[in-house]
Amino acid sequence: MNLQNNIARIEDLPYAKSPPMQFTFTQSATLTLGQYPFTGAAQVVENNKNITSNTLLYIKSVSFSADIDLLTYQQALKLSTGLTDIPVFHAFIQSDSRAPIFVDPIQLGNYYSNQEYKQIVIPKQDPNELTAFFRGTLQQHAGLAGVTEINLTMDLWVQQVTSNNFIEALRKNYPKD
């Protein structure tokens, strides 16, 4: 039996040939008029590998945190003026910048630790880097007295698959609409 007939699920990824890797993205916001604005300027994600058009990225899980404790973070959210102010996370493959990796940005109303995500990304062109940004606003409150900068961090746990046979079989099993 050939490989293409054996693959039925994304969970059957060949770990030995596509070891997990971690991408880390951190962005800072400086206190300005009682707010910490995350403006959405795209930056390259740390730990980038050479992402090429002949690979598949399988995002398995995400983690999110900030350099302030969770209760302080959530209080800064409660003081925001509306849901549009809650920070969100956007990510793109640089050469496919008009097509975000996540259909909807990831809402960041809470911290996540290895939250299962399961997203497949197949870059269309070379060269590539993973770029990302946070957008939203945190409000200063008494618990943030003396804090002039807040850093948000998103970790993506990914498998990069380079097996053309596996990628072709996966495309047959998970065709794009």
C-alpha positions, 0 to 999 in steps of 0.5 A: 500500500502506498503512503497516499492510501494510508493517510486519513487524518491530520493527526497521522503526521509523521513526527519523526520527519516533522518534529514540533517547533515553537514560534514566539511573538512578543509585542509591547505597548507603552503607557499613553494617556492612561492606556496601553495601545497595541497598534497592530504593526506587523513584525516578524515572529521569533524562531522563524525557520525557512518556511517554503512553498513546498512545506505544510505548517500544522499549528497544533496549539497556542499559548498566550500570556502577558508580563502582568498577572492574569487578574491585573490583565482582566481588570485592564480589559474590564475598564476598556470601553467596548469589545473592540478594545480587547486585544486580538492576535493576527498572523500571516505568512509574509508572502501571503499577507492578504490571507491571514493564517487564522480566519478570525483573529484570536481573542485574548480575553484570557491567558491560554496554555497549550490551547488546542488549535489545529490549523493547516497552513500551506505557503503559496510563494517563497521566501516566507517568514511568519509575521504577526501583530496584536491589536487592542487596548488595555486600560491603566488602573491602580494595579498597574501603577508604575507600569509603563509598558506591557508585553503580550506574548503568543506561542504557536506550537507547529509541525513543519511537514516537508514530505511531498507525498504526505502533503499531496495526500493531505490535500486530497483528504482536506480539500480547500473550499 
